[in-house]
Amino acid sequence: MNAAAIGSHLVGAAGLLVTDWPRVRHQQGVATSSAIKTATTGVGLGVAVWSAVLNRSMAKAGAVPVAGATEAALAYRRRWLVRCVSLSWCSGSTPPPAWP
């Protein structure tokens, strides 16, 4: 489901860019704004991919009841970091999760 949403977002963004290309080329500030939005989207996609990779590693590890420097605990803490960095938390809509 996530891949379908990301794919439709990218197709829509590409369509808007093609449609508004003359405006992007000629209107002052539009190219810079488009570049910043593209970079922000790229960072968001990177965080989503990183989160998916960490979730898979957590699923493989299963329930690990230790809190040491094990691979599963490290992956859990990285996943916590991703959740804190994600846009839903940064927007202020939800409080940060408790530290593991």
C-alpha positions as CSV (number, residue, x, y, z in Angstrom):
1,M,0.0,0.0,0.0
2,N,2.8,2.4,0.8
3,A,4.5,1.7,-2.5
4,A,1.3,2.5,-4.4
5,A,0.9,5.8,-2.5
6,I,4.4,6.8,-3.1
7,G,4.2,5.8,-6.8
8,S,1.0,7.8,-7.3
9,H,2.5,10.8,-5.6
10,L,5.6,10.7,-7.9
11,V,3.4,10.3,-11.0
12,G,1.3,13.2,-10.0
13,A,4.3,15.4,-9.2
14,A,5.9,14.6,-12.5
15,G,2.6,15.5,-14.3
16,L,2.5,18.8,-12.5
17,L,6.1,19.6,-13.4
18,V,5.4,18.8,-17.1
19,T,2.3,21.0,-17.0
20,D,3.9,23.9,-15.2
21,W,7.3,23.7,-16.9
22,P,7.0,27.1,-18.6
23,R,6.2,28.7,-15.2
24,V,9.1,26.9,-13.5
25,R,11.5,28.2,-16.2
26,H,10.3,31.8,-16.3
27,Q,8.8,32.9,-13.0
28,Q,11.2,34.0,-10.4
29,G,11.5,31.8,-7.4
30,V,9.5,28.9,-8.7
31,A,12.5,26.8,-9.7
32,T,14.0,27.2,-6.3
33,S,10.8,26.4,-4.5
34,S,10.3,23.3,-6.8
35,A,13.9,22.2,-6.0
36,I,13.3,22.6,-2.2
37,K,10.0,20.7,-2.4
38,T,11.7,17.9,-4.5
39,A,14.5,17.6,-1.9
40,T,12.1,17.5,1.0
41,T,10.1,14.8,-0.8
42,G,13.3,12.9,-1.4
43,V,14.2,13.0,2.3
44,G,10.7,11.8,3.2
45,L,11.0,8.9,0.8
46,G,14.4,8.1,2.3
47,V,13.0,8.0,5.8
48,A,10.1,5.8,4.6
49,V,12.5,3.3,3.0
50,W,14.8,3.4,6.1
51,S,11.8,2.8,8.3
52,A,10.6,-0.2,6.2
53,V,14.1,-1.7,6.3
54,L,14.3,-1.4,10.1
55,N,10.8,-2.8,10.5
56,R,11.8,-5.9,8.5
57,S,14.9,-6.4,10.6
58,M,12.7,-6.1,13.7
59,A,10.2,-8.6,12.3
60,K,13.0,-11.0,11.6
61,A,14.4,-10.7,15.1
62,G,11.0,-11.5,16.7
63,A,10.4,-10.7,20.4
64,V,13.7,-10.1,22.0
65,P,13.4,-9.4,25.7
66,V,16.9,-7.9,26.2
67,A,18.0,-4.3,26.4
68,G,21.6,-4.6,25.6
69,A,23.8,-3.8,22.6
70,T,22.2,-6.6,20.6
71,E,21.3,-6.2,17.0
72,A,17.5,-6.3,17.7
73,A,17.8,-3.6,20.4
74,L,19.8,-1.4,18.1
75,A,17.3,-1.8,15.3
76,Y,14.5,-1.0,17.8
77,R,16.3,2.2,18.8
78,R,16.9,3.2,15.2
79,R,13.2,2.6,14.5
80,W,12.4,4.9,17.4
81,L,14.7,7.5,15.9
82,V,12.9,7.2,12.5
83,R,9.5,7.7,14.2
84,C,10.8,10.8,16.0
85,V,12.2,12.2,12.8
86,S,9.1,11.4,10.7
87,L,7.0,14.3,9.5
88,S,4.0,13.2,11.6
89,W,5.9,13.9,14.8
90,C,7.7,17.0,13.5
91,S,4.4,18.6,12.6
92,G,3.4,18.5,16.2
93,S,0.3,16.3,15.7
94,T,1.6,13.5,18.0
95,P,4.0,13.5,21.0
96,P,7.3,11.7,20.6
97,P,7.3,8.0,21.5
98,A,8.9,7.0,24.8
99,W,12.6,6.1,24.6
100,P,13.0,2.3,24.5
